[in-house]
Amino acid sequence: MVSNAVATEDEVITIGPQAGPQTAFLTTKADIAIYGGAAGGGKSYALLLEPLRHYSNSRFGAVIFRRNSTQVRNEGGLWHESVALYQQLNAHPREAFLEWLFPSGARVKFGHLEHERSVYDWHGSQIPFIGFDELTHFSERQFWYMLSRNRSTSGVPGYIRATCNPDADSWVRKLIDWYINAEGYPIAERSGVLRWFVRQEDEIIWADSKEELLTRFGADCMPKSFTFIPSNIQDNQILMQKDPNYIASLKALSRIERLRLLGGNWNVRATAGQVFQREWFPVVDAIPGGWMRALRFWDRAATKPNESNRDPDWTRGLKLYKYPNGTFVVADLKSMRDTPGQVESLVKNVASHDGQSVAIMSQQDPGSAGVTEATHFISMLAGYNVRVATTSKDKLTRAKPVSAQAEVGNIRVLRAPWNEEFFTELENFPDGKHDDIVDVLSGAFNELCGGFSLLDAL
């Protein structure tokens, strides 16, 4: 717990964090800690509190960065919030320099890195504490360069703290990947867990302990510790009491922004919904009878998650029904990330469960290896109505026909546990990290509609 008490003639003022993630952020021993994941979690205030643990150290200095100086000076921004906080500790403001000078001689300065080359303004600096407010606004190069300025002769070992809101396209998303689940939400039991890393030729190599990296790379590798601590508005009880309408404002956002800023989702993109929107897909509780044709379309991959590739492509198998009135129902989605043998077993078991009435199709990869794999796929499903397809069309072109039918409500979806993953990937297309679900949906739809200009069946 970080706490600072200042005696005055009439009262003792206690300054400290709120219980929960804010306290976890201010007590972590990590060299680098990132705090955030949703709006309203008290992130910037925690960043202002952090250097106060050293305010009596005459040699201590801190710099807290925003991307540009306007953001620092904005109403409700870092400078505005620091006035009410730092003046309680008798700090002297030097507003022209965006700097606070404490009675001990300790300093806290607010800076900006508006341009890529702005980092060189800090060349030769020694900064014991560096803070980044909204880290996703900074470039990866700026962050790592400033890490080289994070050194100290003050008796305080250099360390870095940062805050951020979710941004699926930011380099920060990859940095915190271990702390985020497949749906884009923080993994609760990993919050605040310390990990260790070294950088080798710009590649980050992670480990669960410092000793593991020292054994692997030697005593000169100098591992750094790292953690991520998520928060949301529910963790900020002071804000909830002072401004109970703020949560209503977040709920009034568009669904995409609501998922990011209220829900703390790190996978959904601000550009989501360009090709598919979940509101276009009626969800049904049962598969209607009277369908004409049924097809299971496979997009196969064969890589298990590992340290070098924590998020490989998925094997997906989507079942789609077509009805005489021109409507369709997405009836099932099978997913796996495993070895070729396990994927093959899944495909055969699903075919047996679906039965002879459901046709089977898969997309063929280009080249001779794709031909060999396609031949094997057909052979292992002997006795079923099975085909493979090649295509020369790009993914967006293939997705447009099913997108058009979804927009007018002709694609229904059976209610099931896989729905959220299905809709999230569709909405993130074409900018999302994965598009396996889009591929199987458009593949099944185009086949059932006889769209051989998009998929050339073999």
C-alpha positions as CSV (number, residue, x, y, z in Angstrom):
1,M,0.0,0.0,0.0
2,V,1.4,3.4,-1.0
3,S,0.4,6.0,1.5
4,N,1.7,9.5,2.2
5,A,0.6,11.6,5.2
6,V,1.1,15.3,5.5
7,A,0.6,17.1,8.8
8,T,-1.0,20.5,8.7
9,E,-2.1,22.8,11.5
10,D,-5.6,21.4,11.4
11,E,-5.5,18.0,9.9
12,V,-3.5,15.0,8.6
13,I,-4.0,14.3,4.8
14,T,-3.6,10.7,3.7
15,I,-3.0,10.0,0.1
16,G,-3.2,6.5,-1.3
17,P,-4.8,4.2,-3.8
18,Q,-8.2,2.6,-3.8
19,A,-8.3,-1.1,-2.8
20,G,-8.2,-3.5,-5.7
21,P,-6.3,-3.1,-9.0
22,Q,-5.1,0.4,-8.2
23,T,-3.4,-0.9,-5.1
24,A,-2.0,-3.8,-7.0
25,F,-0.5,-1.5,-9.6
26,L,1.1,0.7,-6.9
27,T,2.6,-2.2,-5.0
28,T,3.9,-4.4,-7.8
29,K,7.6,-5.1,-7.9
30,A,7.8,-5.3,-11.7
31,D,10.3,-3.3,-13.6
32,I,7.6,-2.5,-16.1
33,A,3.9,-2.5,-15.2
34,I,0.9,-1.7,-17.5
35,Y,-2.4,-0.8,-15.9
36,G,-5.7,-0.6,-17.7
37,G,-8.0,-2.3,-20.0
38,A,-11.2,-0.1,-19.8
39,A,-12.2,3.5,-19.3
40,G,-12.8,4.9,-15.8
41,G,-10.5,2.6,-13.8
42,G,-8.5,5.3,-12.1
43,K,-5.5,4.8,-14.4
44,S,-4.1,8.3,-14.7
45,Y,-4.6,9.1,-11.0
46,A,-2.6,5.9,-10.2
47,L,0.1,7.1,-12.5
48,L,0.2,10.5,-10.6
49,L,0.3,8.7,-7.3
50,E,3.2,6.5,-8.2
51,P,6.1,9.0,-7.9
52,L,4.9,10.2,-4.5
53,R,6.5,7.3,-2.8
54,H,9.8,9.0,-3.5
55,Y,8.8,12.7,-2.9
56,S,11.2,13.1,0.0
57,N,14.2,11.9,-2.0
58,S,16.1,15.0,-3.1
59,R,17.7,13.1,-6.0
60,F,14.6,11.6,-7.4
61,G,13.1,12.6,-10.7
62,A,10.1,11.4,-12.7
63,V,8.7,12.1,-16.1
64,I,5.2,11.2,-17.1
65,F,4.5,11.3,-20.9
66,R,1.5,11.9,-23.0
67,R,1.8,11.8,-26.8
68,N,1.4,15.6,-27.1
69,S,1.5,18.6,-24.8
70,T,-2.2,19.4,-25.5
71,Q,-3.2,16.2,-23.9
72,V,-1.2,17.0,-20.8
73,R,-2.8,20.4,-20.5
74,N,-6.4,19.5,-21.3
75,E,-9.1,20.0,-18.8
76,G,-9.1,16.9,-16.6
77,G,-5.7,15.9,-18.0
78,L,-2.5,15.1,-16.1
79,W,-1.6,18.7,-15.2
80,H,-5.1,19.6,-14.0
81,E,-5.4,16.5,-11.9
82,S,-1.9,16.9,-10.5
83,V,-2.7,20.4,-9.1
84,A,-5.2,19.1,-6.6
85,L,-2.9,16.2,-5.6
86,Y,0.6,17.6,-5.5
87,Q,-0.2,20.9,-3.8
88,Q,-1.3,18.9,-0.8
89,L,2.4,17.9,-0.4
90,N,3.5,21.5,-0.7
91,A,5.0,21.0,-4.1
92,H,5.7,24.1,-6.2
93,P,4.3,24.2,-9.7
94,R,6.4,25.5,-12.6
95,E,3.6,25.5,-15.1
96,A,5.6,26.9,-18.0
97,F,7.8,23.8,-17.7
98,L,5.0,21.4,-16.8
99,E,7.0,20.5,-13.7
100,W,6.5,20.1,-9.9
101,L,9.3,20.8,-7.4
102,F,8.8,19.2,-4.0
103,P,10.3,20.7,-0.8
104,S,12.9,17.9,-0.8
105,G,14.1,18.8,-4.3
106,A,12.4,15.8,-5.9
107,R,10.8,16.6,-9.3
108,V,7.9,15.3,-11.3
109,K,7.8,16.6,-14.9
110,F,5.2,16.0,-17.7
111,G,6.6,15.6,-21.1
112,H,5.4,14.6,-24.6
113,L,6.8,12.5,-27.5
114,E,4.7,14.1,-30.3
115,H,7.0,13.0,-33.1
116,E,9.1,9.9,-33.5
117,R,12.3,11.9,-33.2
118,S,11.1,13.6,-30.0
119,V,12.8,10.8,-28.0
120,Y,16.1,12.3,-28.9
121,D,15.2,15.4,-26.8
122,W,15.8,13.1,-23.9
123,H,19.2,11.8,-25.1
124,G,21.6,11.6,-22.2
125,S,18.8,11.9,-19.5
126,Q,18.7,9.7,-16.4
127,I,15.1,9.3,-15.4
128,P,14.5,7.0,-12.3
129,F,10.7,6.8,-13.0
130,I,9.1,7.0,-16.5
131,G,5.3,6.9,-16.9
132,F,3.3,6.6,-20.1
133,D,-0.3,7.7,-19.9
134,E,-2.2,5.9,-22.7
135,L,0.7,3.8,-23.9
136,T,-1.1,2.7,-27.0
137,H,-0.7,6.3,-28.3
138,F,3.0,5.8,-28.4
139,S,5.0,3.9,-30.9
140,E,6.9,0.7,-30.0
141,R,10.2,2.4,-30.9
142,Q,9.5,5.3,-28.6
143,F,8.8,3.0,-25.7
144,W,11.9,0.9,-26.1
145,Y,14.1,3.9,-26.7
146,M,12.9,5.6,-23.5
147,L,13.7,2.4,-21.6
148,S,17.3,3.2,-22.3
149,R,16.8,6.5,-20.4
150,N,15.4,4.7,-17.4
151,R,18.4,4.8,-15.1
152,S,19.2,6.4,-11.8
153,T,21.8,7.6,-9.3
154,S,19.0,8.5,-6.8
155,G,19.0,5.2,-5.0
156,V,15.8,4.3,-6.7
157,P,16.3,1.6,-9.4
158,G,14.8,2.7,-12.7
159,Y,11.3,1.4,-13.4
160,I,8.4,2.1,-15.8
161,R,4.6,2.4,-15.3
162,A,2.1,2.8,-18.1
163,T,-1.7,3.1,-18.5
164,C,-3.8,2.3,-21.5
165,N,-7.3,1.6,-22.9
166,P,-7.7,-1.5,-25.2
167,D,-6.5,-1.2,-28.8
168,A,-6.5,-4.3,-30.9
169,D,-4.2,-2.8,-33.5
170,S,-1.6,-1.5,-31.0
171,W,1.8,-3.1,-30.4
172,V,0.8,-3.2,-26.7
173,R,-1.8,-5.9,-27.5
174,K,1.0,-8.3,-28.5
175,L,3.0,-7.2,-25.4
176,I,0.3,-8.2,-23.0
177,D,-1.0,-11.3,-25.0
178,W,-0.2,-13.8,-22.2
179,Y,-2.7,-11.9,-19.9
180,I,-5.6,-11.9,-22.5
181,N,-7.9,-14.8,-23.4
182,A,-9.0,-15.8,-26.9
183,E,-12.1,-13.6,-26.6
184,G,-10.0,-10.5,-25.9
185,Y,-10.7,-10.2,-22.2
186,P,-8.2,-10.2,-19.3
187,I,-7.5,-13.5,-17.6
188,A,-8.4,-12.7,-14.0
189,E,-6.0,-15.2,-12.4
190,R,-3.0,-13.8,-14.4
191,S,-3.6,-10.2,-13.3
192,G,-0.4,-8.9,-11.7
193,V,1.5,-12.1,-12.3
194,L,5.2,-11.3,-12.8
195,R,6.9,-12.5,-16.0
196,W,10.4,-12.0,-17.2
197,F,11.8,-11.2,-20.6
198,V,14.9,-10.3,-22.6
199,R,15.1,-8.7,-26.1
200,Q,17.3,-10.4,-28.7
201,E,17.5,-8.5,-32.0
202,D,14.1,-6.8,-31.3
203,E,12.4,-10.2,-30.4
204,I,10.9,-10.5,-26.9
205,I,11.7,-13.8,-25.3
206,W,9.5,-14.6,-22.3
207,A,10.0,-16.8,-19.3
208,D,8.3,-17.5,-15.9
209,S,11.4,-16.7,-13.9
210,K,14.6,-14.6,-14.1
211,E,16.7,-17.7,-13.5
212,E,15.3,-19.4,-16.6
213,L,16.6,-16.6,-18.8
214,L,19.9,-16.3,-17.0
215,T,20.4,-20.1,-17.6
216,R,19.5,-19.8,-21.2
217,F,21.3,-16.6,-22.2
218,G,24.0,-16.1,-19.5
219,A,24.5,-13.6,-16.8
220,D,24.9,-10.6,-19.2
221,C,21.4,-10.9,-20.6
222,M,19.9,-8.7,-17.9
223,P,16.2,-9.8,-17.8
224,K,13.4,-7.4,-17.0
225,S,10.3,-8.2,-15.0
226,F,6.9,-7.3,-16.4
227,T,3.2,-7.4,-15.4
228,F,-0.2,-6.3,-16.6
229,I,-3.0,-5.3,-14.2
230,P,-6.5,-4.8,-15.8
231,S,-9.1,-2.5,-14.3
232,N,-12.6,-1.1,-15.2
233,I,-15.0,1.5,-13.9
234,Q,-16.4,-0.9,-11.2
235,D,-12.9,-0.8,-9.6
236,N,-13.1,3.0,-9.2
237,Q,-15.7,3.5,-6.5
238,I,-14.7,7.1,-6.0
239,L,-15.6,8.0,-9.6
240,M,-18.8,5.9,-9.3
241,Q,-19.8,8.0,-6.3
242,K,-18.8,11.4,-7.7
243,D,-20.2,10.8,-11.2
244,P,-22.7,8.0,-11.2
245,N,-23.8,9.0,-14.7
246,Y,-20.3,8.2,-16.2
247,I,-21.2,4.5,-16.5
248,A,-24.4,5.5,-18.3
249,S,-22.3,7.5,-20.8
250,L,-20.2,4.4,-21.4
251,K,-23.2,2.3,-21.9
252,A,-24.5,4.8,-24.5
253,L,-21.5,4.3,-26.7
254,S,-21.7,2.2,-29.9
255,R,-21.5,-1.5,-29.2
256,I,-17.9,-1.7,-30.5
257,E,-16.7,1.2,-28.3
258,R,-18.7,-0.2,-25.4
259,L,-16.9,-3.5,-25.7
260,R,-13.6,-1.7,-25.7
261,L,-14.1,1.0,-23.1
262,L,-16.6,-0.5,-20.8
263,G,-16.0,-4.2,-21.3
264,G,-12.2,-3.9,-21.7
265,N,-12.0,-6.1,-24.8
266,W,-8.6,-6.2,-26.5
267,N,-9.7,-8.0,-29.7
268,V,-12.5,-5.8,-31.0
269,R,-11.5,-3.1,-33.4
270,A,-12.7,0.5,-33.8
271,T,-13.3,-0.3,-37.5
272,A,-15.4,-3.3,-36.7
273,G,-18.7,-3.8,-38.5
274,Q,-17.5,-2.7,-42.0
275,V,-18.5,-6.1,-43.6
276,F,-20.6,-7.8,-40.9
277,Q,-22.6,-6.6,-37.9
278,R,-24.0,-9.0,-35.4
279,E,-27.3,-7.2,-35.4
280,W,-27.8,-8.5,-39.0
281,F,-28.0,-12.1,-37.8
282,P,-31.2,-13.3,-36.1
283,V,-30.4,-15.8,-33.4
284,V,-32.8,-18.8,-33.2
285,D,-33.2,-21.4,-30.4
286,A,-33.9,-24.4,-32.8
287,I,-33.1,-25.4,-36.4
288,P,-36.2,-25.0,-38.5
289,G,-37.3,-28.0,-40.5
290,G,-37.7,-28.1,-44.3
291,W,-34.2,-27.3,-45.3
292,M,-33.0,-28.1,-48.8
293,R,-29.3,-28.7,-48.5
294,A,-26.8,-28.9,-45.7
295,L,-23.0,-28.4,-45.9
296,R,-20.1,-28.6,-43.5
297,F,-17.2,-26.4,-44.8
298,W,-13.7,-26.9,-43.3
299,D,-10.7,-24.6,-43.1
300,R,-7.9,-26.7,-41.7
301,A,-4.8,-25.7,-39.8
302,A,-2.4,-27.9,-37.9
303,T,-0.4,-25.9,-35.4
304,K,-0.8,-26.0,-31.6
305,P,-0.2,-22.8,-29.6
306,N,3.4,-22.6,-28.4
307,E,5.8,-20.0,-27.1
308,S,6.9,-18.9,-30.5
309,N,3.4,-18.8,-31.9
310,R,0.9,-18.3,-29.1
311,D,-2.1,-17.5,-31.4
312,P,-1.9,-19.7,-34.5
313,D,-4.8,-20.1,-37.0
314,W,-7.7,-22.3,-36.1
315,T,-9.2,-25.3,-37.8
316,R,-12.8,-24.4,-38.3
317,G,-15.7,-26.5,-39.5
318,L,-19.0,-24.6,-40.1
319,K,-22.4,-26.3,-40.9
320,L,-24.9,-24.3,-42.9
321,Y,-28.5,-25.1,-43.9
322,K,-30.2,-23.7,-47.0
323,Y,-34.0,-23.3,-47.2
324,P,-36.3,-23.0,-50.2
325,N,-37.2,-19.4,-49.3
326,G,-33.6,-18.2,-49.7
327,T,-32.7,-18.1,-46.0
328,F,-29.9,-19.9,-44.3
329,V,-29.1,-21.1,-40.7
330,V,-25.6,-21.4,-39.3
331,A,-26.2,-24.6,-37.3
332,D,-22.8,-25.5,-35.8
333,L,-19.1,-24.4,-35.6
334,K,-16.4,-26.8,-34.6
335,S,-13.0,-25.4,-33.7
336,M,-9.5,-26.8,-32.9
337,R,-5.9,-25.8,-32.7
338,D,-3.9,-29.1,-32.6
339,T,-1.7,-31.5,-34.5
340,P,-2.6,-32.8,-38.0
341,G,-3.6,-36.2,-36.5
342,Q,-6.0,-34.6,-34.0
343,V,-7.5,-32.4,-36.7
344,E,-8.0,-35.4,-39.0
345,S,-9.8,-37.2,-36.1
346,L,-12.0,-34.2,-35.5
347,V,-13.0,-34.0,-39.2
348,K,-13.9,-37.8,-39.4
349,N,-15.8,-37.8,-36.1
350,V,-17.8,-34.7,-37.1
351,A,-18.6,-36.3,-40.5
352,S,-19.9,-39.4,-38.7
353,H,-22.1,-37.3,-36.4
354,D,-23.4,-35.1,-39.2
355,G,-24.4,-38.2,-41.3
356,Q,-24.7,-38.7,-45.1
357,S,-27.2,-35.9,-45.5
358,V,-24.6,-33.2,-44.9
359,A,-22.1,-32.6,-47.7
360,I,-18.5,-31.9,-46.8
361,M,-16.2,-29.4,-48.5
362,S,-12.8,-27.9,-47.8
363,Q,-10.6,-25.3,-49.4
364,Q,-7.5,-26.4,-51.2
365,D,-4.2,-24.7,-50.5
366,P,-2.2,-23.6,-53.6
367,G,0.7,-25.7,-54.9
368,S,1.5,-29.4,-55.1
369,A,1.3,-29.8,-51.4
370,G,-2.3,-28.5,-51.5
371,V,-3.2,-31.1,-54.2
372,T,-1.7,-33.9,-52.1
373,E,-3.6,-32.7,-49.0
374,A,-6.8,-32.4,-51.0
375,T,-6.5,-35.9,-52.3
376,H,-5.9,-37.2,-48.7
377,F,-8.9,-35.2,-47.4
378,I,-11.2,-36.8,-50.0
379,S,-9.8,-40.3,-49.4
380,M,-10.2,-40.2,-45.6
381,L,-13.9,-39.3,-46.0
382,A,-14.7,-42.1,-48.4
383,G,-18.4,-42.8,-48.5
384,Y,-19.4,-39.2,-47.9
385,N,-20.4,-36.5,-50.4
386,V,-17.1,-34.6,-50.2
387,R,-15.3,-32.1,-52.4
388,V,-12.5,-29.6,-52.2
389,A,-12.3,-26.2,-53.8
390,T,-9.7,-23.8,-55.1
391,T,-10.2,-20.1,-55.4
392,S,-8.4,-17.2,-57.1
393,K,-10.6,-14.6,-55.4
394,D,-9.5,-12.6,-52.3
395,K,-11.2,-13.1,-48.9
396,L,-13.2,-9.9,-49.0
397,T,-14.6,-10.7,-52.5
398,R,-15.7,-14.2,-51.3
399,A,-17.3,-12.7,-48.2
400,K,-19.4,-10.0,-49.9
401,P,-22.3,-12.3,-51.1
402,V,-22.9,-13.7,-47.6
403,S,-22.5,-10.2,-46.2
404,A,-25.2,-8.9,-48.5
405,Q,-27.6,-11.7,-47.4
406,A,-26.9,-11.2,-43.8
407,E,-27.6,-7.5,-44.0
408,V,-31.2,-8.2,-45.1
409,G,-31.7,-10.8,-42.3
410,N,-31.4,-13.9,-44.4
411,I,-28.7,-15.6,-42.3
412,R,-29.8,-16.9,-39.0
413,V,-27.6,-18.4,-36.3
414,L,-28.4,-21.2,-33.8
415,R,-27.9,-20.0,-30.2
416,A,-24.8,-21.8,-28.9
417,P,-21.7,-21.1,-26.7
418,W,-19.6,-20.4,-29.8
419,N,-21.8,-17.4,-30.9
420,E,-19.7,-14.7,-29.3
421,E,-16.5,-15.9,-30.9
422,F,-18.4,-16.2,-34.2
423,F,-19.8,-12.6,-34.1
424,T,-16.6,-11.0,-32.9
425,E,-14.5,-12.4,-35.7
426,L,-17.0,-11.5,-38.3
427,E,-17.3,-7.9,-37.0
428,N,-13.5,-7.5,-37.0
429,F,-13.2,-8.7,-40.6
430,P,-11.2,-7.7,-42.7
431,D,-8.8,-6.1,-40.2
432,G,-8.9,-8.8,-37.5
433,K,-6.1,-11.1,-36.7
434,H,-8.0,-14.2,-37.7
435,D,-10.5,-14.8,-40.5
436,D,-11.0,-18.6,-40.3
437,I,-14.7,-18.2,-39.4
438,V,-15.3,-15.8,-42.2
439,D,-13.6,-18.2,-44.6
440,V,-15.8,-21.2,-43.6
441,L,-19.0,-19.1,-43.6
442,S,-18.4,-17.6,-47.0
443,G,-17.1,-20.9,-48.4
444,A,-20.3,-22.8,-47.2
445,F,-22.6,-20.0,-48.4
446,N,-21.0,-19.7,-51.9
447,E,-21.1,-23.5,-52.4
448,L,-24.7,-23.8,-51.4
449,C,-25.5,-20.9,-53.8
450,G,-23.6,-22.6,-56.6
451,G,-21.1,-19.7,-56.6
452,F,-18.3,-21.5,-58.6
453,S,-16.9,-18.1,-59.7
454,L,-15.8,-17.7,-56.1
455,L,-15.0,-21.3,-55.3
456,D,-14.1,-23.7,-58.1
457,A,-15.1,-27.2,-56.9
458,L,-12.9,-30.2,-57.7
